[in-house]
Amino acid sequence: MMDLCSFGAGVQSSAIALLAHNRDSRLLEVTGGEVPARYLFADTGDEPPEVYEQLERFESMVPIDRVYRYEDRRSLADQLCGRLESGAQTGVTWIPGFVEAGATSAPIQRRCTHAMKVEALDRASRRIAKVPRGCKVPMVRTWLGISLDEISRCKTSREPWRRFFYPLIEMGWRRGRCIQYLREHGFSIARSACVYCPFRSNREWQRMRTEEPHNFASAVAFEQRLHKAYDALEEPALRSKPYLHRTRDPIDQVDFTGGQIEMWSAMEQECSGVCGV
């Protein structure tokens, strides 16, 4: 069985890659002495520049393949907004933006993770491991960077040719321990997620606004492009215009310090296991 790691270049997957690069005994004890043969980075084109910088650093240490959903390598933003700008409302790779739901807000059923990451990773895994069509036996062990504090995101693979493996959970490591390990070895910490991903708490949005103004500006520009495209539609299919924040205010006008309940606590709401790691 081939070991392949879903690598997001964020905290957890970077900790796994560093543990494997160092052949740390704590990792090898739970992996049967194995380390990934390849690391697969599903590129949406919209990660923060800090993530791409971390990716480049790891590319000099472990074998990484950048994989893409589209042959032309278009970004998620270009796919989503581009479809709407053409007037089309089918085949749109929606993010979980917030729309009107009675007296409150609710996120759109998203396709971004599955379309841009899961499909690209599955296709690359089958190619690298030479998995034949209709294979019914496990040929790939996919390592996922889910830590013990996010154990609710774990799941069992529905594909018979693949088994999911969670080394950090096997080790009993939480996100904080991963951060500590990376810092001990001179690595900065980057959060792997599209800059405009709505799966952020107020605290995370506020941190981005104050500490990463360039990323916050990118999120603002994306939302403005999305709204311009949506407003030009003759008969919008959604219940209302989608927003990045549950207040349904433009993201650059939201008061992130208003004491609102932290319902959407970052990636704990993302159950696919390939974002935010």
N, C-alpha and C positions, 0 to 999 in steps of 0.2 A: 504494500500500500504506500502510495506517495504522500509525503507530508507537504502541504501547501499552506501558506499563511496569508490570510486576508489582512493586508497592511494598509492602515489609514494614515500613518505618519503622525498620529496623535499620541497621547500619553500611554495608553495600554499597549497598543501594538508596537510602539517604539520600545517599550520596556521589554516585550517579548523578543524583539529583534536583537536588542542589546544583550539580554540574557543568553540568547542562542549564540551570538557572535563571541561572547566571552566563555561559552560552554560552561556556564554556571551550573554547579552540581545540583542546586536546588531545582532548576528547571529540568535537567537531565533525569533526575530521580522520578519525575512524574511523566516524562515522555518516553521512558524506556530507552534513554540514551540517544534519542533521535532529535534532529533539528530540521527545520523546513528546508526542502530542496529549492523552493522558490518562494518569493514574497510578491503578492499581487496587489498593486495599487490601482483601484478603480478611480479614474480621474474624471470628475465632473466639470473641470475647468474653472470652478468657482471657489476653490479653497482659499484660505488666507495665504498671503505670500510667505508667512512664517512656516506654514505647513510644507510648502514646496521647498523652502530652504532646508528644513529638516529631512525631507525626502532625499534631496541631493546628497546630504551628508551620509545617510544610510546607504545610498546607492554605491558608495565607495567601500562599504563594509560587508554587505550581504547582497545576494542576487535578487534584484527587484525587476519585475515586469510592470510597466505602466500599461493598463488596459483601458479601452474606451468603448462606449456604447455604439458610437457612430464612426464609420470609416473616415469621415471628414473631420472627426475630433471636435465637433461643435460642442459648446458648453451647454449645461443645463439651462442657463438663462437664455441663451440664443434659441434653444429648442422650444422652451415654454413661450417666451415672448414672441419669438418668430412666428409660431403657429397663429397666435392671436393677432399679430400684426398683419398676417395674410388674410384675416377674416375667418379662419378655420377654428372650430371649437372641438373637433374630434382629433384624437391622437395627441392631445396636449399632455405633457408630462408635468402634472400639477405637483406643487409643493403643498404642505399642510397649512396653507394660508387660512386666516380666519374670515368666515362669512357670517351673515346674520342668521340667527337661529331663535326666532321668537324674540324674547326680551334679552337674550344673551348672545354669545358667539360660539361657534363651533368650527373646528378645522375641516378643510376639504379632505376627502379621502385621497391621499397622496399616491402618486406613482413614481416619484423621483428616485427613491431608494431602489425599488425593484428594477426600474428601467435603466437607470444610470450606473448602478453598482451590482445588484444581484445578477442581472442578465449578463453583464460584461464579465463578472468573475466566474460565473458558471461556464460560459463559453471558453474562457481562457483556461480554466481548470481542466475541462474535457480535452482541450487541444494538447496541453502540456503533458497530461498523464496518459494521453492516447486512449481515452475511454471510448469503447465502441458503442455505436448506436444500440439502444435496447439493453445495455448492460444491467444486470441484476445483482451483481456482487460488488462489495465496497472496494474501490480502487484508489480513493483519495481520502485522506484525513485532513480536513480543513480546520486550521487553527484560527480561532477568533479571539480578539482582545477584549473579552468581557471579564471584569474583575468581580470579586466577591460581593461588593456593595451594589452591583448591578445584576445579580444572579437572576432576577425576574426576566431579563432579556434573553436568557438561554432558551434554546429550543432544539428539537431533534430534526435532522434533515429528512425531507420528504423524498429525496432522490436516493435510490438504492445503491448507486455507485459512489456515494459520499457519506462520510461520518463527520459530524462536527466535534471539535475538541476544544476545551477551554482550559489551557494550561494555567492561567492565573488563578482560576477558581480551584484547580487541583492543588496549587501551591498555597492557597489561603490568602492570596494577596488582594488588597484593596487598592483603589485608585491612588490614595495617599502614599502607599508603599511604592507604587510604580514611580510616582513623582520623585520620591526620595532617592530611589535607585538611579534614576536618570540624572538627577542633580549631583549625586556622588561621582558620576562619571563625566561631568562637564556638559551635560545636555540641557538646553533650555526647554521650556514646556510650551507646546503649541496644541490648541484644541482643533481636532479634525472635524470640520463641518463647513458646509457652504456658508459664506459670509452672511447670507440673508436667511438662513434657516430659521423658521419660526419656533423650533424646539429650543427655546431659550427662556430662562426665567428673567424677571426684571433685573435681578442682580447681574446676570450675565450680559444683558443688553447695556446696563449702566457701565459695567467694566469695559465693554467694547467701546462705548462712546468716549470714555475718559482716557483709557490706556491704548486703544487702537483706533484713533480717529480715521485713519485711512480705510480700515475695514468697515467702520460704521458708515463712512461716506459711500462705500460701494453698496452697502445694503440699502441706503436711501436712494441711490441712483437706480438700483434694480426695482424697488417698489414703484418709483415714479414711472419707469418704463412700462412696468406691468399695468399700472393704472391707466396710462395713456392708451395702451393697446386695448385694454378692457373697455374703456369709455368709447372707443371707436366702433365697437361691435354693434350691429344693428339690433340683434335680439340675443342678449347675453343669456347663457344657459344656467349660470349660477344664481343662487338666491340673492347675492349682493356682491359688490366689489370685494375681492380678497385683500386682506391686510396681513402684515407680518406680526402684528400684535393683537391680542385678544380684545383690546379696547376698540379696535377698528378705527383708530386714529392713525394718520401717517406716522411712520416710525420716528421721524425727526421731530414730532410734536408730542410724543408720549412722555409723561412724567414717570420715570422708572423708580422714583423714590416715594411714591404715593401710598406705600403700605398695602398694596394689593396682594391677595393670596397667591402664593407661588404654586399654581396648579400645574404649570408645564415646566417641570424641573429638568431642563436640558434633555439629554439623550435617554433618560429612563423611560421616556415615552416611545422611544424608537426600538421596536421589537425585532428588526431584521438582523441586528448584530453586526452591521458593517458600516454604520455611521458613528461618528463621535469617539472613535478609538484610535 
